[in-house]
Amino acid sequence: MSKSDLGLRRVAPAVWWYGLSILSVAICTAVTFPLQDFGVRVSLFFPAVLLATWFGGTGPGLFAVLLSTLSINFFFTEPFFAFEFSVRDVPTTVAFLFSALVISSWSSARKRNENRLRKSESELRQARNELEAKVEERTAKLSRANEELHREIIERENAEQKLRHSEAFLTEGQRISHTGSWSWNVSSGKVAWSEEHFRIFGFDPDNTDPSFQLFLEKVHPEDRLFIERSLNEAVRQRTGFDIEFRIALADGSIKYVQEVGRPGLGPSGEVDSYTGTTVDISERKRGEALFAGEKRLLEMIATGAALEHILNVLCQIIEEYRSGTLASVLLLRPDGVHLESIAGPSLPKGWRQEMEKLPIGPCAGSCGTAAYRGSAVIVSDIATDPLWDVPEHRAAALSHGLRASWSNPILSSEGKVLGTFCIYERETRSPNPHDLEVIEKATYLARVAIERDRAETDLRTSEEKYRDLINASPDAICVIDADGKCLLVNPAGVELAGGPESELIGSSIAETYLPEERHLFKDRVDKLKAKGSFRFERKFLRKNGEVIPVEVSLSALRGRYYQAIIRDISQRKRREALLAGENRVLEMVAKGDSLPDILDSLCRLVEEQSPDVLASILLMDPKGKQLRHGGAPNLPKTYTEAIDGAFIGPAVGSCGTAAYRGEQVIVADIATDPLWAGFRDLALSNSLRACWSTPIFSSEGKVIGTFAMYYREPRSPSPHEQDTIKHITHLAGIAIQRKLAEAARRESEAYLAEAQRLSHTGSWAWAPATGEIRYWSEETYRVLGFDLDAGPPRIERFFERLYVEDQVRVRELFESAAREKADFETDYRIVHPAGAIKNIHAVGHPVCDETGQLAEFVGTVIDITESKR
């Protein structure tokens, strides 16, 4: 046997005895946990010390003393779960040491007397059995403790599961909204990110350790300094922040994000941390980019940029908006058979040449078919679609990696095919509604660009044609130089300015600005020179001093000249104001405002449209003979009081005559018109010189009032004013009819209530499905003896009030009628609260909904007590 084998044999028992020390102390620690008394806890460690010493000797015994002392100090003395030795630990340690030494001496004696102890083997066996019994007892206690611990673990797992569900909902919500959350400890620099935050920044949550430095590394280099300055400023100012910036992902793509942070202040009042959210706004930015691109294209179109350049820019805008897309524009050649590739910046040159070879037709790929049909063609899989049956055409597309093709014909304003706009995909797929919307918008822009280019081409062929075009324009068109002087103006511009063409040529366009807005002219000229074109609205000062709203489109022409298209938008502004006023009035009608307030509002609306007008609305009395004051907020009070109650007739001013005739009456000059003979002095004394009155009709064609427009100068209505009269008269009719209907309804309800009271007849409605009594008239409350203020009772309450002998019969009658959806008629007695007994005759009728289901019963109750007597 080798020396190493001998060494191992000597070491092995020692290791087992030290292991016994550890195991015995661990068991005592576990068994002691459920006990509360400290003395009992300490005493339970003596077996561990004794056991280790008895079997292992002095070394394992002392080791058990050390472990027991440490365990008691750590687990069962305050502070718990921490080592803190004091004088109070000495007695326990000494007791353990003493026990260990005593047992050690006994162990030594045991070894010296081993032969003698063998004789007492039976006694030792008995002691071992007792020890095993105690161990079993302690094991049972430990098992019970383990069961309690197991229950606690299950409860904790349930709580953790609920927490995980909640976190899952939050995570899913963040994923759907592309919103990540984060926290940042300013002092330590530590950060925490949600899963969606990791995804937004292109990181794997399972394999990435988040840090502030990692965040900064992902920020676009051009935005990094801005971010650092913004965050430092927020910390210094102790404020939150809301910033937008770009991040650069590993695949080279760029994302736009919006980050919002709210500060957490420490005890010193300084910012200690930030928590916030990060939202991926790339889609919004792409939408803004699409809008900006559209604006840019329109500006290019307005400034006369080359058509090929415009259409290539259009394709680039679409390709940038929809990553992975290839866009193309084809124009139909003059032969009407072949297409010419004018734009397709990302398409392979070979494919563009291939498209030009194939004539249009019913199965000529996506673009050729769309141009042939004059309608959109959606091909989700080029490899299988029968529209791509021309072998060389399909093969060429597939060889260039094209798998799907969606083509839309570009139709002129006359409906003629100008070409096609097409989107290619490198994967088989179908467009979603948003894709179709983008295609429609791109097609529209392409159409505008193509038509504008062709129009400009036609215009360049002849100066005379250009003259004819601008002269025929309903909008004012003016060509100005770099200093803003007018060089050319069309007839619409002359009419708009209100002066002869000779005065306009050479004058500054700034003269058409209001004095207080003239400073804007230079800024707009500078902006025009910088941008080439833009559009805005302003106030236009005519030669006669009249100010009208206009929309101006400025664009650069060749050389140092600029074109201004000025559109009079007075009519549009008036219509917008009229529409807004109409909505206000309709809201007043819907809310139930008083009729005088509604009519005054209508009059003010008219007066806002034309500052010189004084509006009036008169109401026809119920007899149809007199006109009463309805609304006239700005007519002289002496005048409105004088005409209030005037009888209608064939020559009673404008309003009385219009109501009498049932047709519009236009009096351009009150001073001379015979219709005003009886009211002329009254009108002229109040400076009223013209009055146009229009009858207001009900839906049945009956005159219910008049609407009048007064002026302080003789004049006749313009088409615009006639349109205003039509709108206001219609609105007034709605308001007046609504109020008349409400008054009639209230009067009818009053008559019905009085009739029911006189005949002792009440009406009711009952829903059998819910037992709810939906309606009782006032007379029903009186007849049946219930409190009106308390509202309809439940049906059970009604049955309880019936005379005892009638309760069962009436209840069964009601239930049978509801079950069979049948009419019923019966007499019963009911007991009033004061004890009086009334005889009632009741009639009920079922009402069913459109599906045939019983909705409710309606009926009447009649007090027949007197007739019974």
Secondary structure, 3 states (H helix, E strand, C coil): CCHHHHHHHHHHHHHHHHHHHHHHHHHHHHHHCCCCCHHHHHHCCHHHHHHHHHHHCHHHHHHHHHHHHHHHHHHHCCCCCCCCCCCCHHHHHHHHHHHHHHHHHHHHHHHHCHHHHHCCHHHHHHHHHHHHHHHHHHHHHHHHHHHHHHHHHHHHHHHHHHHHHHHHHHHHHHHHHCEEEEEEECCCCCEEECHHHHHHCCCCCCCCCCCHHHHHHHECHHHHHHHHHHHHHHHHHCCCEEEEEEEECCCCCEEEEEEEEEEEECCCCCEEEEEEEEEECHHHHHHHHHHHHHHHHHHHHHCCCCHHHHHHHHHHHHHHHCCCCEEEEEEECCCCCCEEEEECCCCCHHHHHHHHHCCCCCCCHHHHHHHHHCCCEEECCCCCCHHHCCHHHHHHHHHCCCCEEEEEEEECCCCCEEEEEEEEECCCCCCCHHHHHHHHHHHHHHHHHHHHHHHHHHHHHCHHHHHHHHHHCCCEEEEEECCCEEEEECHHHHHHHCCCHHHHCCCEHHHHCCHHHCHHHHHHHHHHHHHCEEEEEEEEECCCCCEEEEEEEEEECCCCEEEEEEEECHHHHHHHHHHHHHHHHHHHHHHCCCHHHHHHHHHHHHHHHCCCCEEEEEEECCCCCEEEEEECCCCCHHHHHHHCCEECCCCCHHHHHHHHHCCCEEECCCCCCHHHCCCHHHHHHCCCCEEEEEEEECCCCCEEEEEEEEECCCCCCCHHHHHHHHHHHHHHHHHHHHHHHHHHHHHHHHHHHHHHHHHCEEEEEEECCCCEEEEECHHHHHHHCCCHHHCCCCHHHHHHHECHHHHHHHHHHHHHHHHHCCCEEEEEEEECCCCCEEEEEEEEEEEECCCCCEEEEEEEEEECHHHHC
